[in-house]
Every structure is written in structure tokens, then in C-alpha cells.
């Protein structure tokens, strides 16, 4: 059973202020916890159900400290409606300094507010082998439990940086090609873009801010064939990145 | 103000059984209600806030019966956390019989359970001009409020049919090419598929059922370049459909 103090601590980590204060975050569900255990993150707590323990005895036997609890304890402490697997508290890690090389392809996000969208974009980045995601400071927080769970484990591989996006882009606009997704850009299907440079996606409702758009070299649109006015930003990211990656060497 | 009886009625429509009994469903938020008003759906109720009325006076003046209410009334009756716009109750409509022509491109969904995924897929279909989506009977319900809201208005254009998917596919396997998304299929980037036939996407966790896969002519995989094990099913739909549509005439 989880003590009241531990439940209170875990619950506090749903709030960014307390996550930053404790430099810790929560990981829930079988897939995400398994990825966490196989990554370099340091654990503060690991709670598993009997079912999860039986299925992953060998892995958990590799020196992890864990406590067996009931599903109802995991649900009480966490954010999932059901969780018959595991919940961990991990320490945030220090990112290496952000550096781009000439052959890098990075995703930049301007004011992506929805945690599910951010998490899904991180998962897409990981699928396509893009390990640097640069966020404006107003984006959803990487360590938000909903972001972590939507990444389906990709949070262990993709590095997400928060910074002053217009200023950072301005420093890179000469050396790197900067693409921006927009409804009035060049037709993606008529381009053969190489996966190099920086691809900027903008806010769910408003798109890319003018001060960010000012740093973009080429606007791209996904050609529309029907009646929808727009696509979800994670959907758009996936389509554009896939079009770039089909030209990867 | 909304009467208790009306709130109770609207709330009952969150449940499929009552939606079917009353042949009615709920539409929430500015974008979705605006699309509804410009579609052929028959309205049972239309509640708008003062703000929405002021912004759309001309449209609402075209003979709609509506009632002005407060945001808190819309939130109380509906499923949104905030809604300073509108909420409507519309009557379900009869679909025309499902018929494919040789040049049609349709999406078939096998056991897509998550309403957000189904709604997002409908929005993607609408973007690419695909107006027939065929669902196995175990898919999320089209009229679920979360499906409706995730389509961002595309529910007014895309026709979604529910049927016995393996049996239906079996009837079409000779005349139409049937593609299926899978992690072990042919590399999508090495194909130049024309947007004709039927594209099948499977359950979020388990993929396409064997009895459905048995009707598929060609399995397709989205090439992976990184560490993620899979993509969200709506993301995968978008990427595959985009690859087909780049070869549209």
C-alpha cells in the first residue's frame, strides 16, 4: 500500500511548479515504465502490481528497488483511469547543450499548448529518428504526465529544449534552412525536401507567430483535397516529416 | 437558462443507447456548430451565448430557432470544460446505401476504440477528400460527443458506415485492391500507390484482426528511422493516406 505522504508527493508532481521544485516526474503504464527502466533516468520510486512483476521478473531482478502494490493504489496516486501495471517517479535529467550540426533535422514548436499534441509529436520525432525538439517557452511542459504518457516511451530518447524561439531561430537562419508549416505555403507534394534544417509548427489555433514566421525561409502547406479547413498539428507534423524523410539518404 | 429536463436530455445523449433511442446527438463548440448549421442536419435544439450570437448574427438570422444562454449552462449540459460559443442537438441522418465505384478510395477501420482517434481519422479523411469510412461494429460510435468534437466539423461531410468488416471486405476483395497497415508490410516509400481501393487500419494495440488481414491484398508499413515501436493509428492513417494522395491524378 502507498502511504498518504507518498500519494501526496506523487499527486503534487502533476503541477509543474512542484515538478521543478523536486526535479522529478511521474511515469505511468506498462509501456512507458518499461522504456524508463531501460533508459538512463534515475528512479526515486517504482511501484508495480503483481501482474507486472510476474511478467517482468527478469528485468525487475536487475537491481531495481520496487514495491508491489494494488492497481487501485496506482490509480489513486496517478492520472490513469486504469493501470494494472506500474508507476514510477524519476528524476529529471540534465540535457546536453543544444547544438545542431549541418546534417541535423530538428523540429521546432511554437506555442503548442495541448499536452497530448506535444507527446504525439515527440513519438513521431522518435519514429523518424529526430532527436531534437525545440519548444517555445509557452509550449506544454515536457514532464506533464499527459505528455509523458502520449510519447509511449519516446520521452526517453527525444531531447526537448525550451527557449526563446524567435531569438534562437534568428541565430540559425543563416546557417540552416528553416521551414514553417502554414495553410498558404508551397505544396509539399511538389517539393523534394531533404531532411536537414529546422521545421517549425505553430499553435493549434493561431499557427506560427509573426515573429517566428519572420525567421522562416520557406512556408509549406499540405495539399488539401477535401472540405476540412485544417489538420491537427500532430497530424500535420507527421505528414510533413514523412515527406522529408522519404528523401533521406 | 436551460431547464433541468433539457439538461437531463442532453446529458443522456452522452450514452449510445439513448442517442439511438432518440436518434439524436450533441454538437459543441463554435467550429463544430457553425459547420452543423451549414450542413443538412436537422436541429432539435440550438443554444448560443451572447458572444456567439453577436459574432454570427447574420447566419443565425437565416431562420434558425435558438435560445441565448450563459457559458455556464453550456458547460453544465455538455462535455466541454469551457464553451463560450454554442451547443446544438441534431437528429441523426439516414446514410445513402454504401456503394463503391472503381475509382473510389475508402478507409476501413477495424476495432478503433478511442473516440479521439476515430474523430481525428474522419478529419484526415475529409482533408484528403475521402468521404467513405467503413467501421467494424466494435469501433467507437460516430455520434459519441468526443468523436464529433475531434472531427472539427468533418462529421458533416464524411459518411461513416458500421458493418461486419471481414464479411464486407470478402465481398470486395476481387474487385478492389485492399491495403492494410502493419508493422511488417511493404515499405510505403518504395510504393507509388494510386488512391483507389480500400485502406484498412487496425486496433490501437492489436492491429488488424486475422480474419480482416485474410482479406488484405497488400500490407503496408511506414518506414521507421528511429526508436519508437509504433505510431498512433490516426497518425499512421494520415501518413499513409498522404502517400497515396500524392499520386492522385
Interface residues (C-beta under 8 A of the other chain):
Chain A: X120 X123 X124 X125 X126 X127 X128 X129 X130 X131 X152 X153 X154 X157 X189 X222 X223 X224 X225 X226 X227 X228 X229 X230 X231 X232 X234 X235 X238 X239 X242 X243 X245 X246 X248
Chain B: X120 X123 X124 X125 X126 X127 X128 X129 X130 X131 X152 X153 X154 X157 X189 X222 X223 X224 X225 X226 X227 X228 X229 X230 X231 X232 X234 X235 X238 X239 X242 X243 X245 X246 X248
